[in-house]
Structure formats: structure tokens, C-alpha cells
Amino acid sequence: VHRPHEASDFQEDIHVVSNADGAAIGVIALHSTALGPAAGGCRFWHYDSHADLTADAIRLARGMSYKNAVAGLPLGGGKAVLQRPAGSFDRAALFRAFGNAVESLSGAYVTAEDVGTTVADMERVRERTRFVAGLHAEPGKSGGDPSPWTARGVFEAMRTAARFAIGGDLEGLTVAVQGTGNVGAALCRMLRAAGARLVIADIDHRRVDALVAELGARAVGVDEIVAADADIFAPCALGGALNARTIPALKARLVCGAANNQLATEADGETLMARGIVYAPDYVVNAGGIINVSAEYLGEAPEEVAQRLGEIAPRLTRILEAAAAGTTPPHIVADALARRIIARGHRAAA
Ligand code: NAD
């Protein structure tokens, strides 16, 4: 399917991923290849319909284009979303089939981990294509699970944004973390080490219990985390955490977390600003994982990763300052920056 999009920065391509029997198991959405191959992870999750799954892939692919552009990476944006089967299934065969689909795009799309996928899954993909990263890291080289890098970038961004929005260090502040998966749990450990207090929630009780025992975090229900008494709200689960229902309940003064597509709609970013809540744009702060993936794919050294990771917090400060100086919310400032960078890539390629 090839559809021109209303925005001028890209063309959208959606490729259906099929299993060995020819049944559709997901899609790969390519948002932009103006700056390089469309790069973005593979989500493995349950969706009620193929339409929901496709809509999520399109949104996530756009977010990857913007994330990669703003992070200064020579990559476009794309995303794969695969339907998680309800019953038992052959996981290795599923990810090999996905690998065939990635290979069929001849390098236009590069995959890695996202929600629901692991390094072991990417190793299966690697059996069918070389356009994959997030593989087992070799000593001295970039690679491996990107989530610790994502957590590191979010943590540094949060520290900077807390100074900006609250006027102090993280020590003694309370952070409400929604979702304690790979990134959320790593973030909790860094926050605890920095002296922050933690309130956490996850639909997976085992994950919550483990962090309560390890870090002394306070657990609340998944319906209570948004309204928890906290200085900072960190969405680290799935998208849409900030919406017309949740924003009025927020007590935090700052939102800074790892989840992609945190704003349910553009208007929700305006509402946050009107409420005086500082929003650290998701794709600006959660770029650490793709920075590591990019270095692995391009054969760059771990020092390059540290360098690019270190640029996240100062970049966020510039965006927050630009937003505070006028009436444009931070997510719009970030989007405009991303579009300018992508448009430059288009012109350079023309
Ligand atoms: P993960 O699957 O390891 O963790 C997600 C966690 O959220 C799980 O523990 C899940 O049980 C929980 N969850 C789901 N719905 C929830 C709800 N309604 N309330 C509370 N908890 C809920 O995934 P991850 O890799 O930690 O990624 C988390 C988020 O960060 C995702 O939005 C992902 O797209 C984004 N992200 C991840 C990376 C990365 O490097 N892994 C990079 C950039 C962005």
C-alpha cells in the first residue's frame, strides 16, 4: 500500500508481514527514508483488530522518524508491529517469518527490539536478514538490549527537566513510574540511586513486587498511578497515557518518561501546558535505545553512544526553554525541529 500523507516530510508505506502459511501476522510501516534507512523496533503485542495494529504501527513509525532526526542519527523512521497469538505458538518460526519480511525490503527498514521482543527474538530475525540490530553485544562493540540506554537517557533528561520545572535535584522528589518493564525498572534503579522516592504500578504484579522488595518502592494500582502524589510522572508502559481523562488527575509538575506516543492527541499537549505541567517530549528523551541500535548497525564505538546520549538532556533544555519563552508547547517545538531536519534530508537527496 502506498499512500501520500498530508504532511510534506514523508511518504508512508505499509508492508504486510505473513507467516509460512501466508496468513498476515503484522505490518511494517515505513514513515520516512529521507535521512537513511527507516529504523525502529518491532512491537509484539495483542491487538483487537488488524486496523488497530496498523494504526499503532503508523503512529509509532512517525515517532521514530522524528526521534531519529532530532537525535541527529543518519536514519529514517519505521516500525514493525506483530500480533501476539492468543494460544501457544512457535516463537522462533514467527520471528524467522518476520526476518523474511524485513529482508524483502532490501534494507529500507532496519529492526530491533521494542515492547514484547527480546535479544533472542532478534537473533532469530538475524537468521533471515542482516537488517537487524539489538543482537548479543560483542566485547568492546555496541549492541545488546537497548533498554538500559533508553533508561539512561530518560534519567539524564529527567534530572535536567526537574531543575527546569521544579528547581531542584531529583534527591527527595517523588517519581510515579507507570510500567516497570525493561526501561521502567532500570529507570527506577537509577532514580533510587539518585535519592528519589518511587511510586510504581504495572499490570504485571511480579514486576512490581520485585521492585518493592529491591528498592523500597511504594506500589499502587494501575488506575491510581496517574493521580499519585508525586512531583514527576514517568510514563513507561504503552502509548496514550496522557489523555483527556488522565491529565486533569495529574498531581505531578513534570512529565518525563520512556513510553512512545504519550500524548493521546496533539491537544493533550496544549492542556498540559495550560495546567502548568511541563511535558518533556517522549521521543526527545527516549532516544537512548535507538542511539545504541544505530551505533551497533553502523559499527560505531560505544564512545559514540555516550556522546550522543549526553546530548539528549541539553537538547531537551533548549526545547523546554523555547516553549517557555512563548506559547508553543514543547511537543510542537520538537515536531517543528524534527520536520526541519527531515526536510533538509529530502532536499539533500533531491
Ligand atoms: P516492556 O514490555 O519491557 O515494559 C512495559 C511494561 O508496561 C510491562 O511491564 C507491562 O506489563 C507494563 N504495562 C502495560 N500496560 C500497562 C498499564 N496500563 N499500566 C501499567 N503498566 C502497564 O517494554 P519497555 O521496553 O520497557 O518499553 C516501555 C515503553 O518505552 C514502551 O512504550 C516503548 O515503546 C518505549 N521505549 C522503549 C525503548 C527500549 O529501549 N526498550 C526505547 C524507546 C521507547
Residues whose N, C-alpha, C, O or C-beta is under 5 A from the ligand:
A	BS01	NAD	D114 V115 G116 P146 S147 T150 Q178 G179 T180 G181 N182 V183 G184 A201 D202 I203 D204 V222 C236 A237 L238 G239 A258 A259 N260 N286 G289
